[in-house]
Amino acid sequence: MSEKKNIYTIVGNGSDDFIENLKTLAERNDVRLMIRSGIGDEELKKIYQQNKVFVLAAKHSNKKIEGFGLVFLEAAIYGIPSVATDVGAISEVVLNNRNGLVVKEDIHEIAQAIMTLYKDRVLLSELSNNCISDVKKFTWSKLAELTLND
């Protein structure tokens, strides 16, 4: 009987070189990787329902500002805690040790946060439950206010 491996799912677009690099890294490290792009809402919903942790490692940039991060709320609707970098207004949605883990822009911190949630199923469950209750606080009017104030 073979050991069941976790699947790491990436949703989004990237250059062909970047995607090939990810596939090579996954193969080299014996990681099951699924990369999806150009998907509709129903398929995205299924992907959320099949995953346990959402990771978005945004970077500070002078050219692009990471705003409020509605995608974190999308994940939270499904009880999926986030691992996020402390960039822009992300920490207004992802509350460290409440509904996710907020880390510095450091690959080792990101990896450690992912491993923490992988190993500590009690913490994962607590964060997941908090996601479901916390996301209810974000009404359209609240989102508009937060977005306009960024």
C-alpha positions as MATLAB code, in Angstrom:
seq = 'MSEKKNIYTIVGNGSDDFIENLKTLAERNDVRLMIRSGIGDEELKKIYQQNKVFVLAAKHSNKKIEGFGLVFLEAAIYGIPSVATDVGAISEVVLNNRNGLVVKEDIHEIAQAIMTLYKDRVLLSELSNNCISDVKKFTWSKLAELTLND';
ca = [
       0.000    0.000    0.000;
       1.497    3.313   -1.016;
       1.610    6.338    1.249;
      -0.942    9.028    0.405;
       0.796   12.275   -0.473;
      -0.660   15.726   -0.053;
      -1.462   17.684   -3.157;
      -0.245   21.265   -3.427;
      -2.561   23.296   -5.616;
      -1.579   26.571   -7.250;
      -4.302   28.693   -8.817;
      -3.192   31.549  -11.024;
      -1.184   32.549  -14.029;
       2.532   32.695  -14.566;
       5.095   32.557  -17.310;
       5.821   29.206  -18.921;
       9.346   29.304  -17.452;
       7.998   29.917  -13.944;
       5.492   27.065  -14.249;
       8.160   24.689  -15.557;
      10.450   25.694  -12.694;
       7.676   24.907  -10.177;
       7.034   21.524  -11.798;
      10.728   20.701  -11.720;
      11.010   21.674   -8.045;
       7.938   19.621   -7.179;
       9.261   16.574   -8.992;
      12.710   16.934   -7.428;
      11.139   17.116   -3.959;
       8.562   14.371   -4.551;
       5.626   16.780   -4.222;
       2.283   16.247   -5.951;
       1.554   19.571   -7.632;
      -1.531   20.780   -9.465;
      -1.397   24.122  -11.278;
      -4.721   25.558  -12.432;
      -5.420   28.735  -14.373;
      -8.338   30.185  -16.288;
     -10.924   28.494  -14.096;
     -14.491   29.540  -13.369;
     -16.201   30.213  -10.068;
     -17.604   26.692   -9.615;
     -14.237   25.052  -10.161;
     -12.584   27.555   -7.817;
     -15.186   26.712   -5.171;
     -14.332   22.996   -5.520;
     -10.618   23.752   -5.168;
     -11.236   25.720   -1.977;
     -13.339   22.865   -0.601;
     -10.536   20.370   -1.262;
      -7.800   22.326    0.515;
      -6.870   22.954    4.132;
      -4.539   25.990    3.981;
      -4.390   29.034    1.704;
      -0.974   30.594    1.082;
      -0.340   33.976   -0.503;
       3.203   35.226   -0.100;
       2.880   38.796   -1.327;
       5.996   40.940   -1.667;
       6.561   44.619   -0.991;
       7.017   46.474   -4.248;
       7.312   50.087   -5.316;
       5.456   49.223   -8.524;
       2.504   47.307   -7.138;
       0.615   47.641   -3.860;
      -0.987   44.632   -2.240;
      -4.338   45.947   -1.157;
      -6.896   44.520    1.169;
      -6.772   40.949   -0.149;
     -10.316   39.756   -0.811;
      -8.931   36.348   -1.730;
      -8.201   35.720    1.965;
     -11.891   36.229    2.693;
     -12.784   33.854   -0.126;
     -10.673   31.171    1.546;
     -12.085   31.990    4.986;
     -15.648   31.395    3.761;
     -14.644   27.740    3.404;
     -12.906   27.666    6.792;
      -9.460   27.752    5.224;
      -6.864   29.584    7.325;
      -4.232   31.590    5.501;
      -0.488   31.800    5.625;
       0.283   35.337    4.527;
       3.147   37.765    4.443;
       2.834   41.037    6.338;
       2.390   43.266    3.280;
      -0.045   46.089    2.659;
      -3.422   45.684    4.310;
      -3.286   41.881    4.478;
      -2.977   41.879    8.275;
      -6.391   43.579    8.463;
      -7.930   40.353    7.170;
      -5.465   37.666    8.245;
      -5.098   38.012   11.978;
      -2.000   36.224   13.231;
      -2.859   33.173   15.340;
      -6.569   33.987   14.994;
      -7.583   32.980   11.457;
      -4.171   32.376    9.947;
      -0.471   32.956   10.334;
       1.186   36.206    9.267;
       4.914   36.024    8.602;
       7.715   38.149    7.204;
       8.726   38.005    3.555;
      11.081   35.127    4.231;
      10.866   31.719    2.557;
      11.913   29.950    5.763;
       9.173   31.670    7.805;
       6.594   30.851    5.154;
       7.690   27.215    5.062;
       7.693   27.022    8.865;
       4.143   28.424    9.033;
       2.929   25.855    6.500;
       4.615   23.049    8.433;
       3.140   24.310   11.700;
      -0.374   24.013   10.296;
       0.445   20.649    8.720;
       1.671   19.200   11.998;
      -0.611   20.956   14.512;
      -4.098   19.816   13.542;
      -5.602   21.328   16.700;
      -4.294   24.781   15.733;
      -5.461   24.235   12.151;
      -8.952   23.389   13.415;
      -9.066   26.427   15.724;
      -7.970   28.780   12.958;
     -10.481   27.193   10.593;
     -13.347   27.722   13.047;
     -12.246   31.330   13.573;
     -12.205   31.890    9.798;
     -15.832   30.929    9.532;
     -16.895   33.285   12.334;
     -14.534   36.135   11.393;
     -15.522   36.285    7.724;
     -19.090   37.137    8.746;
     -17.819   40.493   10.064;
     -16.941   41.656    6.547;
     -20.053   43.122    4.981;
     -19.966   44.835    1.587;
     -20.092   48.228    3.271;
     -17.189   47.284    5.559;
     -15.172   46.013    2.581;
     -15.846   49.205    0.629;
     -14.757   51.318    3.597;
     -11.538   49.348    4.073;
     -10.774   49.380    0.348;
     -11.340   53.110   -0.034;
      -9.160   53.877    2.995;
      -6.163   51.991    1.499;
];
